[in-house]
Amino acid sequence: MKTKRSELVEGLSLSIDNQEIGVISHYSGGKNILAFSPNYVALPAEKRNTFTMSQLVNERALRKPLISSQRLPPVLSNLLPEGGIKTLDGTSA
């Protein structure tokens, strides 16, 4: 008999000035995935709010999800508040 494996997943929608950027998903095993919205990626560069400086250099960077384990993708880790949450991210002791 096969058993189904379940995992807790939490998500947070990201936007700038009411423009949807994408979703960051956190899996209970520690994996974090930042996926950019297809609508955001499809916008012409001049109409798209800048989320990360790397998208200005390489627009294809928006087409791949950013996956990390135990930490947030670097583009988001510096946005966390100081204290307990920052410690959970591993960027502060």
TORPADREN-259084 format. One record per residue: residue number from 1; residue in one letter; x, z, y of N, C-alpha, C in turn. Coordinates in nm, 3 decimals, m for minus. Example, Ala and Ser with C-alpha at 12.3 -4.5 7.8 and 13.67 -1.06 7.14 Angstrom:
BEGIN
+-----+-----+---------+---------+---------+---------+---------+---------+---------+---------+---------+
:   n : res :    n_px :    n_pz :    n_py :   ca_px :   ca_pz :   ca_py :    c_px :    c_pz :    c_py :
+-----+-----+---------+---------+---------+---------+---------+---------+---------+---------+---------+
:   1 :   A :   1.319 :   0.780 :  m0.569 :   1.230 :   0.780 :  m0.450 :   1.320 :   0.780 :  m0.330 :
:   2 :   S :   1.285 :   0.708 :  m0.225 :   1.367 :   0.714 :  m0.106 :   1.290 :   0.787 :   0.003 :
+-----+-----+---------+---------+---------+---------+---------+---------+---------+---------+---------+
END
This chain:
BEGIN
+-----+-----+---------+---------+---------+---------+---------+---------+---------+---------+---------+
:   n : res :    n_px :    n_pz :    n_py :   ca_px :   ca_pz :   ca_py :    c_px :    c_pz :    c_py :
+-----+-----+---------+---------+---------+---------+---------+---------+---------+---------+---------+
:   1 :   M :   0.083 :   0.000 :  m0.118 :   0.000 :   0.000 :   0.000 :   0.088 :   0.000 :   0.125 :
:   2 :   K :   0.059 :  m0.091 :   0.213 :   0.134 :  m0.102 :   0.336 :   0.072 :  m0.012 :   0.443 :
:   3 :   T :   0.157 :   0.059 :   0.517 :   0.105 :   0.140 :   0.627 :   0.139 :   0.072 :   0.759 :
:   4 :   K :   0.049 :   0.087 :   0.853 :   0.073 :   0.029 :   0.985 :   0.157 :   0.125 :   1.067 :
:   5 :   R :   0.253 :   0.071 :   1.134 :   0.339 :   0.151 :   1.222 :   0.282 :   0.140 :   1.363 :
:   6 :   S :   0.270 :   0.253 :   1.429 :   0.222 :   0.249 :   1.566 :   0.328 :   0.309 :   1.658 :
:   7 :   E :   0.326 :   0.264 :   1.780 :   0.424 :   0.309 :   1.878 :   0.352 :   0.322 :   2.013 :
:   8 :   L :   0.381 :   0.429 :   2.083 :   0.324 :   0.450 :   2.214 :   0.394 :   0.359 :   2.314 :
:   9 :   V :   0.314 :   0.284 :   2.390 :   0.369 :   0.194 :   2.492 :   0.300 :   0.226 :   2.624 :
:  10 :   E :   0.381 :   0.244 :   2.727 :   0.329 :   0.267 :   2.861 :   0.373 :   0.151 :   2.949 :
:  11 :   G :   0.290 :   0.113 :   3.044 :   0.323 :   0.001 :   3.130 :   0.298 :   0.034 :   3.276 :
:  12 :   L :   0.374 :  m0.029 :   3.361 :   0.360 :  m0.012 :   3.505 :   0.366 :  m0.149 :   3.570 :
:  13 :   S :   0.262 :  m0.181 :   3.645 :   0.256 :  m0.309 :   3.715 :   0.344 :  m0.300 :   3.840 :
:  14 :   L :   0.420 :  m0.404 :   3.868 :   0.508 :  m0.408 :   3.984 :   0.458 :  m0.513 :   4.082 :
:  15 :   S :   0.455 :  m0.475 :   4.211 :   0.415 :  m0.571 :   4.314 :   0.488 :  m0.541 :   4.444 :
:  16 :   I :   0.497 :  m0.642 :   4.528 :   0.553 :  m0.631 :   4.662 :   0.452 :  m0.693 :   4.757 :
:  17 :   D :   0.409 :  m0.614 :   4.855 :   0.309 :  m0.663 :   4.952 :   0.190 :  m0.731 :   4.883 :
:  18 :   N :   0.137 :  m0.666 :   4.783 :   0.021 :  m0.715 :   4.706 :   0.048 :  m0.843 :   4.628 :
:  19 :   Q :   0.173 :  m0.882 :   4.614 :   0.208 :  m0.997 :   4.530 :   0.259 :  m0.943 :   4.397 :
:  20 :   E :   0.186 :  m0.975 :   4.289 :   0.225 :  m0.927 :   4.157 :   0.361 :  m0.984 :   4.118 :
:  21 :   I :   0.452 :  m0.894 :   4.078 :   0.586 :  m0.934 :   4.035 :   0.593 :  m0.942 :   3.883 :
:  22 :   G :   0.543 :  m0.838 :   3.816 :   0.547 :  m0.834 :   3.671 :   0.509 :  m0.697 :   3.620 :
:  23 :   V :   0.552 :  m0.666 :   3.499 :   0.520 :  m0.540 :   3.433 :   0.645 :  m0.484 :   3.368 :
:  24 :   I :   0.666 :  m0.354 :   3.385 :   0.771 :  m0.285 :   3.309 :   0.699 :  m0.206 :   3.199 :
:  25 :   S :   0.740 :  m0.229 :   3.075 :   0.681 :  m0.161 :   2.959 :   0.785 :  m0.068 :   2.899 :
:  26 :   H :   0.742 :   0.054 :   2.870 :   0.831 :   0.153 :   2.806 :   0.776 :   0.185 :   2.669 :
:  27 :   Y :   0.858 :   0.168 :   2.568 :   0.820 :   0.196 :   2.430 :   0.874 :   0.332 :   2.390 :
:  28 :   S :   0.798 :   0.406 :   2.308 :   0.834 :   0.543 :   2.271 :   0.972 :   0.551 :   2.207 :
:  29 :   G :   1.021 :   0.444 :   2.148 :   1.153 :   0.445 :   2.087 :   1.266 :   0.434 :   2.189 :
:  30 :   G :   1.232 :   0.416 :   2.317 :   1.334 :   0.413 :   2.422 :   1.358 :   0.275 :   2.483 :
:  31 :   K :   1.296 :   0.173 :   2.427 :   1.317 :   0.038 :   2.481 :   1.232 :   0.018 :   2.606 :
:  32 :   N :   1.289 :  m0.050 :   2.706 :   1.218 :  m0.086 :   2.828 :   1.227 :  m0.237 :   2.847 :
:  33 :   I :   1.115 :  m0.298 :   2.880 :   1.113 :  m0.443 :   2.900 :   1.047 :  m0.473 :   3.035 :
:  34 :   L :   1.118 :  m0.545 :   3.118 :   1.064 :  m0.593 :   3.244 :   1.034 :  m0.740 :   3.227 :
:  35 :   A :   0.905 :  m0.776 :   3.234 :   0.863 :  m0.915 :   3.221 :   0.801 :  m0.959 :   3.353 :
:  36 :   F :   0.849 :  m1.070 :   3.405 :   0.797 :  m1.123 :   3.531 :   0.667 :  m1.198 :   3.507 :
:  37 :   S :   0.574 :  m1.185 :   3.599 :   0.445 :  m1.252 :   3.590 :   0.465 :  m1.404 :   3.596 :
:  38 :   P :   0.398 :  m1.479 :   3.508 :   0.407 :  m1.625 :   3.514 :   0.362 :  m1.680 :   3.649 :
:  39 :   N :   0.263 :  m1.616 :   3.712 :   0.217 :  m1.660 :   3.844 :   0.326 :  m1.642 :   3.949 :
:  40 :   Y :   0.400 :  m1.532 :   3.940 :   0.510 :  m1.505 :   4.033 :   0.621 :  m1.608 :   4.015 :
:  41 :   V :   0.657 :  m1.633 :   3.892 :   0.764 :  m1.728 :   3.861 :   0.727 :  m1.869 :   3.906 :
:  42 :   A :   0.599 :  m1.904 :   3.896 :   0.553 :  m2.040 :   3.930 :   0.547 :  m2.065 :   4.080 :
:  43 :   L :   0.548 :  m1.960 :   4.160 :   0.542 :  m1.979 :   4.306 :   0.667 :  m2.050 :   4.357 :
:  44 :   P :   0.652 :  m2.133 :   4.459 :   0.772 :  m2.190 :   4.523 :   0.857 :  m2.077 :   4.581 :
:  45 :   A :   0.986 :  m2.091 :   4.578 :   1.077 :  m1.985 :   4.622 :   1.045 :  m1.933 :   4.762 :
:  46 :   E :   1.004 :  m2.022 :   4.850 :   0.977 :  m1.979 :   4.988 :   0.848 :  m1.896 :   5.000 :
:  47 :   K :   0.762 :  m1.898 :   4.899 :   0.639 :  m1.819 :   4.901 :   0.649 :  m1.694 :   4.814 :
:  48 :   R :   0.757 :  m1.680 :   4.741 :   0.776 :  m1.569 :   4.648 :   0.854 :  m1.457 :   4.716 :
:  49 :   N :   0.798 :  m1.334 :   4.718 :   0.872 :  m1.220 :   4.770 :   0.996 :  m1.197 :   4.684 :
:  50 :   T :   1.106 :  m1.163 :   4.747 :   1.231 :  m1.140 :   4.675 :   1.227 :  m1.004 :   4.608 :
:  51 :   F :   1.244 :  m1.003 :   4.477 :   1.248 :  m0.880 :   4.400 :   1.392 :  m0.836 :   4.374 :
:  52 :   T :   1.476 :  m0.931 :   4.344 :   1.617 :  m0.902 :   4.315 :   1.703 :  m1.013 :   4.374 :
:  53 :   M :   1.819 :  m0.976 :   4.423 :   1.908 :  m1.076 :   4.483 :   1.952 :  m1.180 :   4.382 :
:  54 :   S :   1.958 :  m1.145 :   4.254 :   2.002 :  m1.242 :   4.153 :   1.906 :  m1.360 :   4.143 :
:  55 :   Q :   1.778 :  m1.342 :   4.176 :   1.685 :  m1.455 :   4.170 :   1.716 :  m1.558 :   4.277 :
:  56 :   L :   1.784 :  m1.518 :   4.383 :   1.822 :  m1.613 :   4.488 :   1.938 :  m1.701 :   4.444 :
:  57 :   V :   2.020 :  m1.648 :   4.354 :   2.137 :  m1.721 :   4.303 :   2.099 :  m1.805 :   4.182 :
:  58 :   N :   2.016 :  m1.748 :   4.095 :   1.978 :  m1.815 :   3.970 :   1.830 :  m1.792 :   3.944 :
:  59 :   E :   1.747 :  m1.884 :   3.986 :   1.603 :  m1.871 :   3.972 :   1.560 :  m1.860 :   3.825 :
:  60 :   R :   1.640 :  m1.913 :   3.735 :   1.606 :  m1.905 :   3.592 :   1.608 :  m1.761 :   3.541 :
:  61 :   A :   1.671 :  m1.669 :   3.615 :   1.676 :  m1.529 :   3.574 :   1.536 :  m1.468 :   3.564 :
:  62 :   L :   1.441 :  m1.523 :   3.637 :   1.304 :  m1.471 :   3.634 :   1.229 :  m1.513 :   3.508 :
:  63 :   R :   1.280 :  m1.609 :   3.437 :   1.209 :  m1.663 :   3.320 :   1.235 :  m1.582 :   3.193 :
:  64 :   K :   1.336 :  m1.494 :   3.197 :   1.368 :  m1.414 :   3.078 :   1.334 :  m1.268 :   3.105 :
:  65 :   P :   1.270 :  m1.200 :   3.009 :   1.246 :  m1.056 :   3.027 :   1.379 :  m0.981 :   3.028 :
:  66 :   L :   1.384 :  m0.873 :   3.104 :   1.502 :  m0.786 :   3.105 :   1.475 :  m0.672 :   3.008 :
:  67 :   I :   1.558 :  m0.661 :   2.906 :   1.538 :  m0.562 :   2.800 :   1.653 :  m0.464 :   2.802 :
:  68 :   S :   1.620 :  m0.335 :   2.796 :   1.725 :  m0.233 :   2.790 :   1.678 :  m0.119 :   2.701 :
:  69 :   S :   1.771 :  m0.043 :   2.650 :   1.740 :   0.072 :   2.565 :   1.783 :   0.200 :   2.635 :
:  70 :   Q :   1.696 :   0.298 :   2.632 :   1.718 :   0.431 :   2.688 :   1.730 :   0.434 :   2.840 :
:  71 :   R :   1.747 :   0.322 :   2.905 :   1.758 :   0.315 :   3.050 :   1.668 :   0.204 :   3.100 :
:  72 :   L :   1.641 :   0.212 :   3.229 :   1.567 :   0.101 :   3.291 :   1.664 :  m0.012 :   3.322 :
:  73 :   P :   1.614 :  m0.134 :   3.334 :   1.701 :  m0.242 :   3.378 :   1.764 :  m0.204 :   3.513 :
:  74 :   P :   1.890 :  m0.238 :   3.535 :   1.961 :  m0.198 :   3.657 :   1.885 :  m0.228 :   3.786 :
:  75 :   V :   1.810 :  m0.335 :   3.791 :   1.737 :  m0.370 :   3.913 :   1.633 :  m0.263 :   3.949 :
:  76 :   L :   1.590 :  m0.182 :   3.852 :   1.492 :  m0.078 :   3.878 :   1.550 :   0.063 :   3.881 :
:  77 :   S :   1.663 :   0.087 :   3.817 :   1.712 :   0.223 :   3.802 :   1.745 :   0.291 :   3.934 :
:  78 :   N :   1.785 :   0.216 :   4.035 :   1.817 :   0.279 :   4.163 :   1.693 :   0.311 :   4.245 :
:  79 :   L :   1.574 :   0.274 :   4.197 :   1.451 :   0.301 :   4.269 :   1.385 :   0.433 :   4.227 :
:  80 :   L :   1.440 :   0.499 :   4.124 :   1.382 :   0.623 :   4.076 :   1.413 :   0.738 :   4.171 :
:  81 :   P :   1.322 :   0.835 :   4.177 :   1.348 :   0.953 :   4.260 :   1.460 :   1.038 :   4.199 :
:  82 :   E :   1.519 :   1.120 :   4.280 :   1.622 :   1.212 :   4.231 :   1.555 :   1.317 :   4.143 :
:  83 :   G :   1.634 :   1.388 :   4.066 :   1.580 :   1.498 :   3.987 :   1.558 :   1.460 :   3.842 :
:  84 :   G :   1.455 :   1.521 :   3.782 :   1.430 :   1.507 :   3.640 :   1.413 :   1.365 :   3.592 :
:  85 :   I :   1.337 :   1.284 :   3.664 :   1.315 :   1.146 :   3.620 :   1.445 :   1.068 :   3.626 :
:  86 :   K :   1.525 :   1.089 :   3.730 :   1.653 :   1.020 :   3.741 :   1.743 :   1.060 :   3.624 :
:  87 :   T :   1.739 :   1.189 :   3.584 :   1.818 :   1.235 :   3.471 :   1.774 :   1.166 :   3.344 :
:  88 :   L :   1.642 :   1.148 :   3.324 :   1.592 :   1.080 :   3.206 :   1.644 :   0.938 :   3.197 :
:  89 :   D :   1.662 :   0.874 :   3.311 :   1.712 :   0.739 :   3.313 :   1.861 :   0.733 :   3.277 :
:  90 :   G :   1.929 :   0.845 :   3.288 :   2.071 :   0.849 :   3.255 :   2.161 :   0.811 :   3.371 :
:  91 :   T :   2.106 :   0.796 :   3.491 :   2.188 :   0.754 :   3.604 :   2.235 :   0.873 :   3.689 :
:  92 :   S :   2.196 :   0.993 :   3.653 :   2.236 :   1.112 :   3.727 :   2.248 :   1.227 :   3.631 :
:  93 :   A :   2.338 :   1.317 :   3.658 :   2.355 :   1.432 :   3.568 :   2.287 :   1.555 :   3.624 :
+-----+-----+---------+---------+---------+---------+---------+---------+---------+---------+---------+
END
